Amino acid sequence: MQSFKRSYQRLPFKTPLVSGHQILPNKWLISRPICRQSVVRVVADSHRKCWKRFASHQQLNTNHRLYPSVLIQRPDTKRMVFIDNENQFAFKVIESLISEESVDMSEDVVTNESVDRIIDKFIAIPPEEFRDNPIVINDLVRALKSLSLRQLLSVLESVTKWPILELPFDPLFYKVWSNIDHELADRLTADQQLNGNKDVEKYLLFGNMFYRLKTANIAKFNDTLVKRLSSPDFELNKTSILHLLFYANLHRTVDPKATKYIMRRMEALVNDMDLHELGVFCMTCFKTNIKLTDQLLTTIIGKSISGVSDETNNITRTAITKCIRHSYHFHFEPQFRQYIDKLKQLSTNSAMTSTHLLNLKHTAHICDKELMDQTFDKLYTNLRAFRLKDIERIFLCLSNFYHELDPKKVESICDELHTNADYFQSYQYPVCLLNILHYLAVLQFYPKLLLRHCFETSFLTKIMKYSRIDFQRHLLTTNTALSIERYEEFGDILVDPERVYRYHRWILTEEKQSIPYITKRHHLLNIIYMSLKSGLQHRVQLCHIFPFRSYPFVVIWAPNSKHFSLTPTTELKQNMFNDCIAINVLEINDYAIVDKQIKGSVKLENRLLERLGFKVVVMPWHHLTGYRSMRAKYNAIIKEVTRLDPSFG
C-alpha cells in the first residue's frame, strides 16, 4: 500500500474540470475514519486500475489549457464566467433536440434481483449523506458490468443531485463517475451493432449527463464517442453532429480525421439549421481552431445577414462573429462588410458582441471610425459589462488604427481598472494588463496608477509564471516608451538595464527557435544593408536599438558617430542619435490598411526613433522588388533618404 501511496504522490496530476474544481489524487490517500474504514480502503479498490483511469483523464485534459487570457472568475466575485455561459447556452440548444423518452434503450444486459437491490439502495441515498455510504458505493462500482444502459443513466442522474458539485472535489464522487465513464467507453468500443442515428442517440444521453456532472471535458467516453462517430460509416443527422461538436468544444480539440468528416456533414446539413444551431457549430470551430470551408463561410454569412435580429441571442451573434473572423479571407470582403453593417444596425448588441464585431473589422483591415467611437463610448459608459480580455481587444483595434480618443475618458477607464482591480481582476491577469498599457502607449497615454503598480517587483515576479515571450515584449515596449518619452515622471520605476538586456536576449533566442528559417523581412534587411554597404562602407550597421524588437534596423550613422549595440548598461534617452538615419523595413503585416495606413505599433517605433534623434525612412517591402542590380537598389534607397534629408551627402 505504501508503495502505491508514494507513486501517487510522485505523479504531477492536477486536473481542472469544467466546474473549476481540481482532482488531486493525494487526497484519496489521506486516512480518515468513515464507518470504521479509511478513505484508502474505500476509494482505492484497485490501485492499478485507478491509476490507469486517472492517467487517461489527465491525458484528455492536456489539450484543455487555461490561458492567462481566459478569464475564469474567482468564487468571491458574483460575475458569471462567459465561457460557462457559452457552454450552458450551447447545451440548452443541443439538449432540446433529444429526449430520453424518444430514445430506444433496449436492455442490452440481463439484470438480476441482487443488482436491482444495489441500484435501489444507491438511488435511495439522500444527496447530503452520500459520504456516509461508502459500502453501497463500492457495491455499485463492483456491479457496474451487470448494469443495463438505462440503469447506468439512472445512477448518473442520481449523482447529479449530490452537493459535491458545489464543494471541493470528493474522492467518492470521482470513483462513481470515472468507473462509469470507462465502463461506457468500453461498451461503446465493443458495440458492433451501432448503426443509424437512433442507436447513436442513446449514447448521446450519457454525454449530456457527463456535462451535467461538470466532468465532460475529461470524460473518456465523450472523447471515444467523437472519434467513433466521426467516420464515413455514419451519416449523422443534425442532432448527432451538433452533440459531437459540443463535446469537441469542451475538449478544445478535434482529431483531423474527425474535422474532415464534420465539415463534410455540415455542408450537407447547414441549410436546415437555425441561427442558434449555427452558433453551436461556430463556437466549436473557433475554440478548436477549425477554419470554415468557403462554402460554409458563404452560407453562414448569408443566413446570418438574413436571419439575425435584435431578438437573436447575443451568444449566438458573438460565436458566429468570432468564427467568421477566424476564417477570414480577403476574397470575402464584400460579404464581411454586409455582415458587419447588418450587426451594427442592431440596438441590443452586448459588450462581447460589440468587441468581436470591432475585432472582425480590424482583422479585415477595415477602418470604421463610427464603430470605433460607438464601441469606445460603450466601454466608457458601462465598463463593468466588459471583461479585461475584451478591454484589451478594444484597445488593440483602436491603437492599430491610431484612433483619436478623449483623454479624460481614457483616464477614467484606467482609474476604474485600478480602483476596482478585484472586480476586473486587473492584476490577476498581468498579460492582459501589460497589453493594454502597450496599446495605450501607442496612443500616447500613460496612466500613472496602473503603470506604477505594474512595475512593482511583486507584480513583475507574478508575470514570470507565464511564458517569456507573452509578456516581455509588451513589458519592454512600455518600459522603452517611458524611458524615452516620460523619463522625468516614471524614471524611478523603470526596469533596470541589466534585466532589460536579459529579457531582450531571451526574446531573440525564442524567436530564433520558433522561426528557424530566413523570413521576408530578414531578406529585405539584408538587401538594404548590402546595397548601402557598397557605397557608405563603415557608416552602415544592422543594429538592435529597441530591446522589444527581434528584428534590427538598418542605420546610417553620422560621420563622427560610433556603432551602437545594446548592453546590460544601455539606457535609451532622447536625442542620443542626432543626425543619424534609421531605415524601418515594413512587411504587409505592418499595415492596418495595406499601402495606406501603417499600424499604430509601427508608428510607436517611428515616434520613439525620432525622439532618440533619428531621421526615420520608412521602406515598404515592395519598393525594391523592381530593381535587379545592387547599384539600382542603392540609388533607390539613397533617393528615399535624400527626400527625407536633403542635406544627406
Secondary structure in CASP SS format (residue, H / E / C, confidence):
PFRMAT SS
TARGET T0000
AUTHOR 0000-0000-0000
METHOD secondary structure of the structure
MODEL  1
M C 1.00
Q H 1.00
S H 1.00
F H 1.00
K H 1.00
R H 1.00
S H 1.00
Y H 1.00
Q H 1.00
R H 1.00
L C 1.00
P C 1.00
F C 1.00
K C 1.00
T E 1.00
P E 1.00
L C 1.00
V C 1.00
S C 1.00
G C 1.00
H C 1.00
Q E 1.00
I E 1.00
L C 1.00
P H 1.00
N H 1.00
K H 1.00
W H 1.00
L H 1.00
I C 1.00
S C 1.00
R C 1.00
P C 1.00
I E 1.00
C C 1.00
R C 1.00
Q E 1.00
S C 1.00
V H 1.00
V H 1.00
R H 1.00
V H 1.00
V H 1.00
A C 1.00
D C 1.00
S C 1.00
H H 1.00
R H 1.00
K H 1.00
C H 1.00
W H 1.00
K H 1.00
R H 1.00
F H 1.00
A H 1.00
S H 1.00
H H 1.00
Q H 1.00
Q H 1.00
L H 1.00
N H 1.00
T C 1.00
N C 1.00
H C 1.00
R C 1.00
L C 1.00
Y C 1.00
P C 1.00
S C 1.00
V C 1.00
L C 1.00
I C 1.00
Q C 1.00
R C 1.00
P C 1.00
D C 1.00
T C 1.00
K C 1.00
R C 1.00
M C 1.00
V C 1.00
F H 1.00
I H 1.00
D H 1.00
N H 1.00
E H 1.00
N H 1.00
Q H 1.00
F H 1.00
A H 1.00
F H 1.00
K H 1.00
V H 1.00
I H 1.00
E H 1.00
S C 1.00
L C 1.00
I C 1.00
S C 1.00
E H 1.00
E H 1.00
S H 1.00
V C 1.00
D C 1.00
M C 1.00
S C 1.00
E C 1.00
D C 1.00
V C 1.00
V C 1.00
T C 1.00
N C 1.00
E H 1.00
S H 1.00
V H 1.00
D H 1.00
R H 1.00
I H 1.00
I H 1.00
D H 1.00
K H 1.00
F H 1.00
I H 1.00
A C 1.00
I C 1.00
P C 1.00
P H 1.00
E H 1.00
E H 1.00
F H 1.00
R H 1.00
D H 1.00
N C 1.00
P H 1.00
I H 1.00
V H 1.00
I H 1.00
N H 1.00
D H 1.00
L H 1.00
V H 1.00
R H 1.00
A C 1.00
L H 1.00
K H 1.00
S H 1.00
L C 1.00
S C 1.00
L H 1.00
R H 1.00
Q H 1.00
L H 1.00
L H 1.00
S H 1.00
V H 1.00
L H 1.00
E H 1.00
S H 1.00
V H 1.00
T C 1.00
K C 1.00
W C 1.00
P H 1.00
I H 1.00
L H 1.00
E H 1.00
L C 1.00
P C 1.00
F C 1.00
D C 1.00
P H 1.00
L H 1.00
F H 1.00
Y H 1.00
K H 1.00
V H 1.00
W H 1.00
S H 1.00
N H 1.00
I H 1.00
D H 1.00
H H 1.00
E H 1.00
L H 1.00
A H 1.00
D H 1.00
R H 1.00
L H 1.00
T H 1.00
A H 1.00
D C 1.00
Q C 1.00
Q C 1.00
L C 1.00
N C 1.00
G C 1.00
N H 1.00
K H 1.00
D H 1.00
V H 1.00
E H 1.00
K H 1.00
Y H 1.00
L H 1.00
L H 1.00
F H 1.00
G H 1.00
N H 1.00
M H 1.00
F H 1.00
Y H 1.00
R H 1.00
L C 1.00
K C 1.00
T C 1.00
A H 1.00
N H 1.00
I H 1.00
A C 1.00
K H 1.00
F H 1.00
N H 1.00
D H 1.00
T H 1.00
L H 1.00
V H 1.00
K H 1.00
R H 1.00
L H 1.00
S C 1.00
S C 1.00
P C 1.00
D C 1.00
F C 1.00
E C 1.00
L C 1.00
N C 1.00
K H 1.00
T H 1.00
S H 1.00
I H 1.00
L H 1.00
H H 1.00
L H 1.00
L H 1.00
F H 1.00
Y H 1.00
A H 1.00
N H 1.00
L H 1.00
H H 1.00
R C 1.00
T C 1.00
V C 1.00
D C 1.00
P H 1.00
K H 1.00
A H 1.00
T H 1.00
K H 1.00
Y H 1.00
I H 1.00
M H 1.00
R H 1.00
R H 1.00
M H 1.00
E H 1.00
A H 1.00
L H 1.00
V H 1.00
N H 1.00
D H 1.00
M C 1.00
D C 1.00
L H 1.00
H H 1.00
E H 1.00
L H 1.00
G H 1.00
V H 1.00
F H 1.00
C H 1.00
M H 1.00
T H 1.00
C H 1.00
F H 1.00
K H 1.00
T C 1.00
N C 1.00
I C 1.00
K C 1.00
L C 1.00
T C 1.00
D H 1.00
Q H 1.00
L H 1.00
L H 1.00
T H 1.00
T H 1.00
I H 1.00
I H 1.00
G H 1.00
K H 1.00
S H 1.00
I H 1.00
S H 1.00
G H 1.00
V C 1.00
S C 1.00
D C 1.00
E C 1.00
T C 1.00
N C 1.00
N H 1.00
I H 1.00
T H 1.00
R H 1.00
T H 1.00
A H 1.00
I H 1.00
T H 1.00
K H 1.00
C H 1.00
I H 1.00
R H 1.00
H H 1.00
S C 1.00
Y C 1.00
H C 1.00
F H 1.00
H H 1.00
F H 1.00
E H 1.00
P H 1.00
Q H 1.00
F H 1.00
R H 1.00
Q H 1.00
Y H 1.00
I H 1.00
D H 1.00
K H 1.00
L H 1.00
K H 1.00
Q C 1.00
L C 1.00
S C 1.00
T C 1.00
N C 1.00
S C 1.00
A H 1.00
M H 1.00
T H 1.00
S H 1.00
T H 1.00
H H 1.00
L H 1.00
L H 1.00
N H 1.00
L H 1.00
K H 1.00
H H 1.00
T H 1.00
A C 1.00
H C 1.00
I C 1.00
C C 1.00
D C 1.00
K H 1.00
E H 1.00
L H 1.00
M H 1.00
D H 1.00
Q H 1.00
T H 1.00
F H 1.00
D H 1.00
K H 1.00
L H 1.00
Y H 1.00
T H 1.00
N C 1.00
L H 1.00
R H 1.00
A H 1.00
F C 1.00
R C 1.00
L H 1.00
K H 1.00
D H 1.00
I H 1.00
E H 1.00
R H 1.00
I H 1.00
F H 1.00
L H 1.00
C H 1.00
L H 1.00
S H 1.00
N H 1.00
F C 1.00
Y C 1.00
H C 1.00
E C 1.00
L C 1.00
D C 1.00
P H 1.00
K H 1.00
K H 1.00
V H 1.00
E H 1.00
S H 1.00
I H 1.00
C H 1.00
D H 1.00
E H 1.00
L H 1.00
H H 1.00
T H 1.00
N C 1.00
A H 1.00
D H 1.00
Y H 1.00
F H 1.00
Q C 1.00
S C 1.00
Y C 1.00
Q C 1.00
Y C 1.00
P H 1.00
V H 1.00
C H 1.00
L H 1.00
L H 1.00
N H 1.00
I H 1.00
L H 1.00
H H 1.00
Y H 1.00
L H 1.00
A H 1.00
V H 1.00
L C 1.00
Q C 1.00
F C 1.00
Y C 1.00
P C 1.00
K H 1.00
L H 1.00
L H 1.00
L H 1.00
R H 1.00
H H 1.00
C H 1.00
F C 1.00
E C 1.00
T H 1.00
S H 1.00
F H 1.00
L H 1.00
T H 1.00
K H 1.00
I H 1.00
M C 1.00
K C 1.00
Y C 1.00
S C 1.00
R H 1.00
I H 1.00
D H 1.00
F H 1.00
Q H 1.00
R H 1.00
H H 1.00
L H 1.00
L H 1.00
T H 1.00
T H 1.00
N H 1.00
T H 1.00
A H 1.00
L H 1.00
S H 1.00
I H 1.00
E H 1.00
R C 1.00
Y H 1.00
E H 1.00
E H 1.00
F H 1.00
G C 1.00
D C 1.00
I C 1.00
L C 1.00
V C 1.00
D C 1.00
P H 1.00
E H 1.00
R H 1.00
V H 1.00
Y H 1.00
R H 1.00
Y H 1.00
H H 1.00
R H 1.00
W H 1.00
I H 1.00
L H 1.00
T H 1.00
E H 1.00
E H 1.00
K H 1.00
Q H 1.00
S H 1.00
I C 1.00
P C 1.00
Y C 1.00
I C 1.00
T C 1.00
K H 1.00
R H 1.00
H H 1.00
H H 1.00
L H 1.00
L H 1.00
N H 1.00
I H 1.00
I H 1.00
Y H 1.00
M H 1.00
S H 1.00
L H 1.00
K H 1.00
S H 1.00
G H 1.00
L H 1.00
Q H 1.00
H H 1.00
R H 1.00
V E 1.00
Q E 1.00
L E 1.00
C E 1.00
H C 1.00
I C 1.00
F C 1.00
P C 1.00
F C 1.00
R C 1.00
S C 1.00
Y C 1.00
P C 1.00
F E 1.00
V E 1.00
V E 1.00
I E 1.00
W C 1.00
A C 1.00
P C 1.00
N C 1.00
S C 1.00
K C 1.00
H C 1.00
F C 1.00
S C 1.00
L C 1.00
T C 1.00
P C 1.00
T C 1.00
T C 1.00
E C 1.00
L C 1.00
K C 1.00
Q C 1.00
N C 1.00
M C 1.00
F C 1.00
N C 1.00
D C 1.00
C C 1.00
I E 1.00
A E 1.00
I E 1.00
N E 1.00
V E 1.00
L E 1.00
E C 1.00
I H 1.00
N H 1.00
D H 1.00
Y E 1.00
A E 1.00
I E 1.00
V C 1.00
D C 1.00
K C 1.00
Q E 1.00
I E 1.00
K C 1.00
G H 1.00
S H 1.00
V H 1.00
K H 1.00
L H 1.00
E H 1.00
N H 1.00
R H 1.00
L H 1.00
L H 1.00
E H 1.00
R H 1.00
L C 1.00
G C 1.00
F C 1.00
K E 1.00
V E 1.00
V E 1.00
V E 1.00
M E 1.00
P E 1.00
W C 1.00
H C 1.00
H C 1.00
L C 1.00
T C 1.00
G C 1.00
Y C 1.00
R C 1.00
S C 1.00
M H 1.00
R H 1.00
A H 1.00
K H 1.00
Y H 1.00
N H 1.00
A H 1.00
I H 1.00
I H 1.00
K H 1.00
E H 1.00
V H 1.00
T H 1.00
R H 1.00
L H 1.00
D C 1.00
P C 1.00
S C 1.00
F C 1.00
G C 1.00
END
